[in-house]
Every structure is written in C-alpha cells, then in structure tokens.
Amino acid sequence: MNLQSILCAFKWSGLSVVSILLLAGCAQTQSSSAATTQPFPPATPRAVVRVSERIFPAVVRLDVAQVIYADGKRTLRRGIGSGVIIDPQGHILTNYHVAGRAAEIYVTLFNKERIPAKLIGDDHWTDLAVVQMDMEAIRQRHISFNYAEMGESDTLVTGQDVMAIGTPFGLARTMTLGIVSNTERTFYPDKMSIDEYETGEFANWIQMDTPINPGNSGGPLVDLNGKIVGINTRGGGQNLNFAVPIDTAREVAREILQTATAGEKGHVNRSDLGIDLKPLQDLETYYDIDINRGVLINSVDRGSPAEKAGVRTQDILLQINGRPINVRFPEEIAPARQRIADLPIGSTVSLLIKRGEQMLTLSAVTEKLEGAVGEEMELQTWGLSVRDVTRPYANEHLLEDDKGVVVTTLTPGYPAAKAELAAGDVIRAIDNQPVNDLGDLMKLYQQSQANRQERILLTLQRGRGLRTALLRVTPPASQPATKAIEQSE
C-alpha cells in the first residue's frame, strides 16, 4: 500500500492534523506525469509537504504593540499576528490590522529566534503593512532567514488548491489546505472598516474555504507551486475566509518602500474626486443608457473636486480622460475606484457625463485621498483625545465644513468629562480663538499649559448647534494607569 492509499484509509480518523491537511490529495489518483499537464499542481501529499518545507521558513510570528487612544489617553494594544518575509532585506508583508500604527514589534523566526523589527509603512485601505527586521541584530547574532516568492493572483481560478500558513493563537507555524471559492469577492455596498479606518475599497478579495483563525492574519496564502498568491486577512466562519490578492499587495508594498524615509513611514498616494459610484445593473432602462455603458454617481461630497467641477448626484459617468468606464455589477466597483485612485494627484481630469438628455464634459482637479479618521492626539491635562476633522468625516456627520477637531475619548474624572464634553463634539474655538485643525488646537493647548491657565472656554458643535463648555483645570495628583489590551489578529 502506497502513502496516498494509507492517508486515504485514515481519512476519517481525525487523529492527525497533518493527515487531515494531506487528505485533500486522496482524490488525486493521477500519475505524476499526468499531473504535469494540469494548469496548476494538485494537492498531493508530496506537493503539500514540499510547499510547507519551502514556505514555513519564511513565515513569522509578529508580537505587536499598536498605538490606540482610549479613555482620553494614548495607549498600546498588544496583539499577535503573522507575516511573511518577502526579500533579502528582511521586509515582511502583513496586515494593517496586525502591524499598522505599531510602536513596538518583535518577530519570531522559523528557527525560534526573536528579533526586534520596525514598521516601515502601512495602508488601511487595503489592510496591508510592511515591517522590517532589525538587520543589525540579524548580523550580530549570525541569524539566517528565508524569504518567499510572490506569485500572480490574477491567474487564480475557482477550485484551485491553496494553503493558508500562519501562527494562529500564537502557536508555531501551521498550515491548512483548501480551495479558492471565489476570485472576486466583494462586500459592496457594505463598508468594511478597521478601528473606524476604511478598508477593502480598491480591490476585491480572494475567498477560500482554507480555514484561518485569530493569529493567522497577515500570513501567506500560497499555491501548490509554493508562491504567495494572497495575504490572509479575515475569517468569516462557515468556510468563508478571505485574502488580499498578491497583485494588490505587491503594488502596495512597492509604494510603501518607495515613499518611506528616515523620518516618515511609507504610504500609498491615491487620488480622489469625492464621488461614490453605484453599479447600473437593473437601472439601464430608468436612466435610458446602453447596457455596459457608464457608472452611476451615487453621491457627491461637499467641497470635493467633483462638486467644484459641477458633477451632480445621479449623473452617469461615461468616460475619464477619454477612456470609457463601465460598472454594471458590484464586482466592478473596486477596479473603478482604483482607476480614479491611480490618477496623478492634482491633475486635471476630463469627465464625460450624461445628465438626462445632455452630454457634458466637465473638468475636475484631483485631490489626495484622505480617510474619515484624521490624525489623533491626547490632551492629557484636560483628559481627552481629539482628531482632525477630515472632509470625509465632515460629510459623513453632516458638518458644514472640515474645520475644527473632534473629541474621540474622555478620561473619567478629568476636566473635559466634568464639563460634560462627549465623544463626537467638534471643538471650534478655544477662548474665542478659532480652531481650524489639530495644529491650531495643540498650539492653544500648549499655551494654556505654559500659562498655567485654570479655566478654558471651549466653543463646541454638537449636532447642528453650538454650545460652550468651561474647563476647570485642576488635574489630579496621579493619573490612573491604562492597561494594554491583549488580542490576536
């Protein structure tokens, strides 16, 4: 009896994790010569073992302390996730929700060595981040490591065998075996987020039935050639698990590395027109357009480039810079958003619009894309944390403009809480001096600290109305410690 027959005989024993993972090859009875004619390798026991031997040394565990704001203070949230080394320079690709906003990172390698690392850059829009190991520590300790090869995700097909590798629950490297269930999964019109940060808007997901658990996030999804085809991102239960396509991850990592400097983490630059798009499926007759032609402008942000150009809600966008744009199905929304994001920031864009019976050509100047969550800081003596008001935030919360800063959290027993400030209040002025952004607020805050000012008058916007609040600054002798929050990604 050969190895494959033995594994098949134990299919239902449930005693060995390795056996279960290898069982996917039981149905593969073709000879090795026949397998070479397949468009992708089958998951035979030999192939699974070969891939695991190749990929495991490149997979790492990440212990991360992320910066968050809670109870009015800057604090750290500790978590565990996975990552994969992608080059000889020790760069690691992982998820934003694992390592984004990280203040402290430690990497555990395949040989169990623990190495400090740093965040090179992150991108919440695609839930990706790039980390780099401390290469000086690597050299001093004479540690060697492997890196994995990126494949192509646009060649994946439904039914293809894939393996998800990572460190679930902080355990040593594990793998699970399954198939690609869908290559263009979209959650439109739902909005995905990570701690209020938008995500998943510029690429569809790979859906697979390959099981992933907390701690698997950031690990590689690999094909049976041993190449990375995705970055595991989330598990939805009931065999609904998702990965970021490696074609997307490759470009994000490239731009993060290009934009990273000694004083600033890397990022991805994207353009924005301030429009929300909607598929035209089932709306063609109502808007009197040809099938597969155009995309519906579902909404236009106030103060956006599109509004300034004269674009209106329910316009049909037919062309961008002379190139047709067609969105009939939800799966086509992410590529259309990406096409706008790829435009040069600050460039003049020609938009061909259908409005009723009219055909209009409008010009808009793109702006840098920004998310709803602005930069955040703590005002320790006052007992609150605040964020910049961004244009997306202002539109979402029906604010008149994007001036001011929004209160996010409060410290119980401190002046802001005693003055009955609430999360969501927008600080418009301090002692009758306007607060346009976080820079203005921090300057006024620091002045009040330097002057030992005991009473500060705040002008707040709450809902559609304005109110005032008087802070009486008598800080307690000691401040309660904030405990770090433990979690697995």
ZIKA-V385750 format. One record per pair of residues at least 6 apart in sequence whose C-alpha atoms are under 7 Angstrom apart, sorted by sequence separation. I is the first residue (numbers start at 0). J is the second residue. If there is no record, write none. Layout:
i->I j->J
i->I j->J
//
This chain:
i->13 j->19
i->34 j->40
i->67 j->73
i->68 j->74
i->84 j->90
i->85 j->91
i->107 j->113
i->121 j->127
i->122 j->128
i->166 j->172
i->191 j->197
i->192 j->198
i->221 j->227
i->222 j->228
i->234 j->240
i->259 j->265
i->283 j->289
i->299 j->305
i->300 j->306
i->317 j->323
i->318 j->324
i->326 j->332
i->352 j->358
i->353 j->359
i->377 j->383
i->378 j->384
i->409 j->415
i->410 j->416
i->427 j->433
i->428 j->434
i->434 j->440
i->459 j->465
i->460 j->466
i->34 j->41
i->66 j->73
i->67 j->74
i->84 j->91
i->85 j->92
i->106 j->113
i->107 j->114
i->121 j->128
i->165 j->172
i->166 j->173
i->191 j->198
i->220 j->227
i->221 j->228
i->233 j->240
i->234 j->241
i->258 j->265
i->283 j->290
i->299 j->306
i->317 j->324
i->352 j->359
i->377 j->384
i->393 j->400
i->409 j->416
i->427 j->434
i->458 j->465
i->459 j->466
i->66 j->74
i->67 j->75
i->83 j->91
i->84 j->92
i->105 j->113
i->106 j->114
i->120 j->128
i->121 j->129
i->164 j->172
i->165 j->173
i->191 j->199
i->219 j->227
i->220 j->228
i->221 j->229
i->233 j->241
i->258 j->266
i->351 j->359
i->352 j->360
i->376 j->384
i->377 j->385
i->393 j->401
i->426 j->434
i->458 j->466
i->459 j->467
i->10 j->19
i->66 j->75
i->67 j->76
i->82 j->91
i->83 j->92
i->105 j->114
i->106 j->115
i->120 j->129
i->164 j->173
i->165 j->174
i->220 j->229
i->232 j->241
i->233 j->242
i->256 j->265
i->351 j->360
i->375 j->384
i->376 j->385
i->458 j->467
i->65 j->75
i->66 j->76
i->82 j->92
i->83 j->93
i->105 j->115
i->106 j->116
i->119 j->129
i->164 j->174
i->219 j->229
i->220 j->230
i->231 j->241
i->232 j->242
i->255 j->265
i->350 j->360
i->351 j->361
i->375 j->385
i->376 j->386
i->457 j->467
i->458 j->468
i->64 j->75
i->65 j->76
i->82 j->93
i->104 j->115
i->105 j->116
i->118 j->129
i->119 j->130
i->163 j->174
i->164 j->175
i->219 j->230
i->220 j->231
i->231 j->242
i->232 j->243
i->255 j->266
i->349 j->360
i->350 j->361
i->375 j->386
i->390 j->401
i->456 j->467
i->457 j->468
i->6 j->18
i->10 j->22
i->64 j->76
i->65 j->77
i->81 j->93
i->104 j->116
i->118 j->130
i->119 j->131
i->162 j->174
i->163 j->175
i->218 j->230
i->219 j->231
i->230 j->242
i->231 j->243
i->254 j->266
i->255 j->267
i->299 j->311
i->349 j->361
i->350 j->362
i->374 j->386
i->375 j->387
i->389 j->401
i->456 j->468
i->457 j->469
i->64 j->77
i->104 j->117
i->117 j->130
i->118 j->131
i->162 j->175
i->163 j->176
i->217 j->230
i->218 j->231
i->229 j->242
i->230 j->243
i->254 j->267
i->299 j->312
i->349 j->362
i->373 j->386
i->374 j->387
i->388 j->401
i->456 j->469
i->27 j->41
i->63 j->77
i->64 j->78
i->103 j->117
i->116 j->130
i->117 j->131
i->162 j->176
i->217 j->231
i->229 j->243
i->230 j->244
i->298 j->312
i->348 j->362
i->349 j->363
i->373 j->387
i->388 j->402
i->408 j->422
i->455 j->469
i->456 j->470
i->7 j->22
i->63 j->78
i->116 j->131
i->117 j->132
i->161 j->176
i->162 j->177
i->216 j->231
i->217 j->232
i->229 j->244
i->230 j->245
i->279 j->294
i->297 j->312
i->347 j->362
i->348 j->363
i->373 j->388
i->388 j->403
i->406 j->421
i->407 j->422
i->454 j->469
i->455 j->470
i->6 j->22
i->27 j->43
i->62 j->78
i->63 j->79
i->116 j->132
i->161 j->177
i->215 j->231
i->216 j->232
i->228 j->244
i->229 j->245
i->251 j->267
i->278 j->294
i->279 j->295
i->296 j->312
i->297 j->313
i->347 j->363
i->348 j->364
i->373 j->389
i->387 j->403
i->388 j->404
i->406 j->422
i->407 j->423
i->454 j->470
i->455 j->471
i->62 j->79
i->80 j->97
i->101 j->118
i->115 j->132
i->116 j->133
i->160 j->177
i->161 j->178
i->216 j->233
i->228 j->245
i->277 j->294
i->278 j->295
i->296 j->313
i->347 j->364
i->387 j->404
i->388 j->405
i->406 j->423
i->454 j->471
i->7 j->25
i->24 j->42
i->61 j->79
i->62 j->80
i->114 j->132
i->115 j->133
i->160 j->178
i->161 j->179
i->185 j->203
i->227 j->245
i->276 j->294
i->277 j->295
i->295 j->313
i->296 j->314
i->346 j->364
i->347 j->365
i->371 j->389
i->386 j->404
i->387 j->405
i->405 j->423
i->406 j->424
i->453 j->471
i->454 j->472
i->23 j->42
i->24 j->43
i->61 j->80
i->114 j->133
i->159 j->178
i->160 j->179
i->184 j->203
i->185 j->204
i->276 j->295
i->277 j->296
i->295 j->314
i->296 j->315
i->345 j->364
i->346 j->365
i->385 j->404
i->386 j->405
i->405 j->424
i->406 j->425
i->453 j->472
i->24 j->44
i->60 j->80
i->61 j->81
i->158 j->178
i->159 j->179
i->183 j->203
i->184 j->204
i->276 j->296
i->277 j->297
i->295 j->315
i->296 j->316
i->345 j->365
i->371 j->391
i->385 j->405
i->386 j->406
i->405 j->425
i->453 j->473
i->60 j->81
i->61 j->82
i->158 j->179
i->183 j->204
i->184 j->205
i->275 j->296
i->276 j->297
i->294 j->315
i->295 j->316
i->344 j->365
i->345 j->366
i->370 j->391
i->371 j->392
i->385 j->406
i->386 j->407
i->404 j->425
i->405 j->426
i->3 j->25
i->59 j->81
i->60 j->82
i->99 j->121
i->157 j->179
i->158 j->180
i->182 j->204
i->183 j->205
i->184 j->206
i->212 j->234
i->274 j->296
i->275 j->297
i->293 j->315
i->294 j->316
i->344 j->366
i->384 j->406
i->385 j->407
i->403 j->425
i->404 j->426
i->21 j->44
i->59 j->82
i->156 j->179
i->157 j->180
i->182 j->205
i->211 j->234
i->275 j->298
i->293 j->316
i->294 j->317
i->344 j->367
i->384 j->407
i->403 j->426
i->58 j->82
i->59 j->83
i->157 j->181
i->181 j->205
i->182 j->206
i->274 j->298
i->275 j->299
i->293 j->317
i->384 j->408
i->403 j->427
i->58 j->83
i->157 j->182
i->181 j->206
i->274 j->299
i->292 j->317
i->383 j->408
i->384 j->409
i->430 j->455
i->21 j->47
i->57 j->83
i->58 j->84
i->95 j->121
i->156 j->182
i->180 j->206
i->181 j->207
i->273 j->299
i->274 j->300
i->383 j->409
i->429 j->455
i->430 j->456
i->57 j->84
i->95 j->122
i->155 j->182
i->179 j->206
i->180 j->207
i->273 j->300
i->382 j->409
i->383 j->410
i->429 j->456
i->430 j->457
i->95 j->123
i->179 j->207
i->180 j->208
i->210 j->238
i->320 j->348
i->382 j->410
i->429 j->457
i->99 j->128
i->178 j->207
i->179 j->208
i->211 j->240
i->319 j->348
i->320 j->349
i->428 j->457
i->429 j->458
i->96 j->126
i->98 j->128
i->177 j->207
i->178 j->208
i->208 j->238
i->210 j->240
i->273 j->303
i->294 j->324
i->319 j->349
i->320 j->350
i->428 j->458
i->95 j->126
i->177 j->208
i->178 j->209
i->208 j->239
i->209 j->240
i->272 j->303
i->273 j->304
i->274 j->305
i->293 j->324
i->294 j->325
i->319 j->350
i->382 j->413
i->403 j->434
i->426 j->457
i->427 j->458
i->94 j->126
i->95 j->127
i->177 j->209
i->207 j->239
i->208 j->240
i->272 j->304
i->273 j->305
i->293 j->325
i->294 j->326
i->318 j->350
i->319 j->351
i->381 j->413
i->382 j->414
i->383 j->415
i->403 j->435
i->404 j->436
i->426 j->458
i->427 j->459
i->65 j->98
i->94 j->127
i->95 j->128
i->176 j->209
i->206 j->239
i->207 j->240
i->272 j->305
i->292 j->325
i->293 j->326
i->318 j->351
i->381 j->414
i->382 j->415
i->402 j->435
i->403 j->436
i->404 j->437
i->426 j->459
i->427 j->460
i->66 j->100
i->93 j->127
i->94 j->128
i->175 j->209
i->206 j->240
i->207 j->241
i->291 j->325
i->316 j->350
i->317 j->351
i->381 j->415
i->402 j->436
i->425 j->459
i->426 j->460
i->63 j->98
i->65 j->100
i->66 j->101
i->93 j->128
i->175 j->210
i->206 j->241
i->291 j->326
i->316 j->351
i->317 j->352
i->424 j->459
i->425 j->460
i->65 j->101
i->66 j->102
i->92 j->128
i->93 j->129
i->205 j->241
i->206 j->242
i->291 j->327
i->316 j->352
i->424 j->460
i->425 j->461
i->64 j->101
i->65 j->102
i->92 j->129
i->204 j->241
i->205 j->242
i->315 j->352
i->316 j->353
i->424 j->461
i->63 j->101
i->64 j->102
i->91 j->129
i->92 j->130
i->204 j->242
i->205 j->243
i->314 j->352
i->315 j->353
i->64 j->103
i->90 j->129
i->91 j->130
i->204 j->243
i->205 j->244
i->314 j->353
i->315 j->354
i->63 j->103
i->64 j->104
i->90 j->130
i->91 j->131
i->204 j->244
i->314 j->354
i->63 j->104
i->90 j->131
i->62 j->104
i->63 j->105
i->89 j->131
i->90 j->132
i->61 j->104
i->62 j->105
i->89 j->132
i->61 j->105
i->62 j->106
i->61 j->106
i->167 j->212
i->168 j->213
i->169 j->214
i->60 j->106
i->61 j->107
i->163 j->209
i->167 j->213
i->168 j->214
i->59 j->106
i->60 j->107
i->162 j->209
i->167 j->214
i->279 j->326
i->280 j->327
i->59 j->107
i->60 j->108
i->166 j->214
i->167 j->215
i->278 j->326
i->279 j->327
i->280 j->328
i->59 j->108
i->166 j->215
i->278 j->327
i->387 j->436
i->59 j->109
i->165 j->215
i->278 j->328
i->387 j->437
i->418 j->468
i->58 j->109
i->278 j->329
i->386 j->437
i->418 j->469
i->418 j->470
i->56 j->109
i->165 j->218
i->308 j->361
i->55 j->109
i->164 j->218
i->308 j->362
i->164 j->219
i->308 j->363
i->415 j->470
i->163 j->219
i->164 j->220
i->414 j->470
i->163 j->220
i->414 j->471
i->162 j->220
i->163 j->221
i->305 j->363
i->414 j->472
i->87 j->146
i->161 j->220
i->162 j->221
i->304 j->363
i->86 j->146
i->161 j->221
i->162 j->222
i->304 j->364
i->85 j->146
i->161 j->222
i->304 j->365
i->413 j->474
i->84 j->146
i->85 j->147
i->160 j->222
i->161 j->223
i->304 j->366
i->84 j->147
i->85 j->148
i->160 j->223
i->271 j->339
i->270 j->339
i->271 j->340
i->270 j->340
i->269 j->340
i->270 j->341
i->126 j->198
i->269 j->341
i->270 j->342
i->123 j->196
i->124 j->197
i->125 j->198
i->270 j->343
i->123 j->197
i->124 j->198
i->125 j->199
i->270 j->344
i->123 j->198
i->124 j->199
i->269 j->344
i->124 j->200
i->125 j->201
i->150 j->226
i->152 j->228
i->149 j->226
i->150 j->227
i->151 j->228
i->152 j->229
i->148 j->226
i->149 j->227
i->150 j->228
i->147 j->226
i->148 j->227
i->149 j->228
i->81 j->165
i->81 j->166
i->80 j->166
i->57 j->144
i->56 j->144
i->57 j->145
i->56 j->145
i->57 j->146
i->57 j->147
i->79 j->169
i->381 j->472
i->152 j->244
i->54 j->147
i->152 j->245
i->272 j->365
i->301 j->394
i->151 j->245
i->152 j->246
i->271 j->365
i->272 j->366
i->300 j->394
i->380 j->474
i->151 j->246
i->270 j->365
i->271 j->366
i->270 j->366
i->271 j->367
i->96 j->193
i->270 j->367
i->271 j->368
i->269 j->367
i->270 j->368
i->269 j->368
i->60 j->166
i->58 j->165
i->55 j->172
i->42 j->160
i->41 j->160
i->97 j->216
i->97 j->217
i->94 j->216
i->94 j->217
i->129 j->252
i->93 j->217
i->93 j->218
i->203 j->333
i->202 j->333
i->201 j->333
i->202 j->334
i->81 j->214
i->200 j->333
i->201 j->334
i->80 j->214
i->81 j->215
i->79 j->214
i->80 j->215
i->81 j->216
i->82 j->217
i->83 j->218
i->120 j->255
i->201 j->336
i->80 j->216
i->81 j->217
i->82 j->218
i->83 j->219
i->201 j->337
i->80 j->217
i->81 j->218
i->93 j->230
i->94 j->232
i->120 j->259
i->119 j->259
i->187 j->329
i->120 j->264
i->121 j->265
i->122 j->266
i->119 j->264
i->120 j->265
i->121 j->266
i->122 j->267
i->185 j->330
i->119 j->265
i->120 j->266
i->183 j->330
i->20 j->175
i->20 j->176
i->58 j->218
i->54 j->225
i->53 j->225
i->50 j->223
i->197 j->370
i->50 j->224
i->50 j->225
i->196 j->372
i->46 j->223
i->195 j->372
i->42 j->223
i->40 j->223
i->40 j->224
i->216 j->488
i->214 j->487
i->215 j->488
i->213 j->487
i->214 j->488
i->213 j->488
i->73 j->377
i->72 j->377
i->71 j->377
i->72 j->379
i->71 j->382
i->72 j->383
i->71 j->383
i->72 j->384
i->71 j->384
i->68 j->384
i->168 j->487
i->71 j->408
i->70 j->408
i->71 j->409
i->69 j->408
i->70 j->409
i->71 j->410
i->70 j->410
i->97 j->488
i->77 j->483
i->74 j->481
i->76 j->483
i->77 j->484
i->78 j->485
i->79 j->486
i->80 j->487
i->75 j->483
i->76 j->484
i->77 j->485
i->78 j->486
i->79 j->487
i->80 j->488
i->74 j->483
i->76 j->485
i->77 j->486
i->78 j->487
i->79 j->488
i->78 j->488
//
